[in-house]
Amino acid sequence: MNIYKYPKKEIWNDLVKRPVLKQEEISALIKEIFTEVGKNGDQALIDFNRKFDKAETPGIIVTAAEIDNAENQITADLKEAIQQAKENIAKFHESQRVEIRKIETTKGVVCWRENRAVEKVGIYIPGGTAPLFSTVLMLAVPANLAGCKEIILCTPPDKNGNVNPAILYAAKLCGVSRIFKTGGAQAVAAMTLGTESIPEVYKIFGPGNQFVVAAKEYAQRYGVAIDMPAGPSEVLVIADEQAVPEFCAADLLSQAEHGSDSQVVFITTDIKVFDETINAVDQQISGLPRSEMAKVALENSSFILVNSLEEALEFSNLYAPEHLILALKNFEKYIPVIQNAGSVFLGNYSCESAGDYASGTNHTLPTNAYAKNYSGVSLDSFVKKITFQHLSKEGLQNLGKTIELMAEAEGLFAHKNAVSIRLKE
């Protein structure tokens, strides 16, 4: 871990950098994968399963029997937990619906906006070392609430060619249309281009490693939309003197264990909390099953001591974290100061894990400083907004002169004539 005591602002830009792979290498591989999937379809996905995931998959379609059998492989307690999380996520996202408001902008001119669901969406669910069935809930629940007609799910199989049963159970519970055994950039390519089994979709959702993020960005060249650049996980914790070091350490490690390319940042104004949190991280990490991944992530992470909470928030806004935890006594005071963050957790008991699983907010969030210009997934992510307008005769008479003058000034006389011909009539 990297320790900084009262770093000067001149080096802040260096401190907010994330660990990255060489972009040229990633881009070349993504192009190769898209070309192969476009050429060989399902067979390319089967070959990539073998190459990248060491998995033998004679077919990539998850059958109804596999989905039904998954329900018998998970405990009643886990089913109950998934159900409660689903209900909270649905409750929060349902609240994001907006009523249609018709606005009369000029007498006789009425404008309004209506939502329409994105008809075909693709969901990518990371598997491998951490099968994120919670992400199924975060994406499929709002997709269903929005009214998406087709929800396609892709996730990597294990070495035996099977999909984690909790992913299958959650997918069935949330109304996913079809599930396929393919992961990484090749899954994104398949949902973009279509194969014999996997249909093309209009928008792709879901987090992943840097290869998945790069593939989603590449998919936009084919006219497919994406939710956001959501890459390796990250958290920034700001603590004052009343923060609990053991809690802070646990939150930092909860993100560090996501993968070796994750990053965590700890900032405090209190030297005692600073030292005790570092010690707590050292103590807690040894007991984690994924400690090796967490240790690598910590090598790219920072522990920073600053003079004031105002300075800490200034650094946070520059960093623009995916997750921001304010382990502060008077956190309400600092809420208006937060400009850039994916999701914020307030006080000592608002652990980031709550948002990851069951509080109701969405955990698919912008990373790598994209919180400066992207929001996390919401109900709005699954809809398009179409504007409507109706002009009565009176409305066109009231607005016609304005349109004619503006069209003529731009030299677009056919535009002007479309108004003039009606006014004459």
ABEGO torsion letter per residue (X at the ends): XBBBBGBBAAAAAAAABBBBBBAAAAAAAAAAAAAAAAAAEAAAAAAAAAAAAGBBBABABBBAAAAAAAAAABBAAAAAAAAAAAAAAAAAAAAABBBBBBBBABBGBBBBBBBBBBABBBBBBBBEABBBAAAAAAAAAAAAAAGBABBBBBBBBBAAGBBBAAAAAAAAAAGBABBBBBBEAAAAAAAAAEBAABBBBABBBEBEBAAAAAAAAAAAAAGBBBABBBBBBBBBBBBBAABBAAAAAAAAAAAAAAEAABBBBBBBABAAAAAAAAAAAAAAAAABAAAAAAAAAAAABBBBBBABAAAAAAAAAAAGBABBBBBBABAAAAAAABABBABBBBEAABBAAAAAAAAGBBABBBBGGAAAABBBBBAAAABBBBBBBBBBAAAAAAAAAAAAAAAAAAGBAAAAAAAAAAAAX
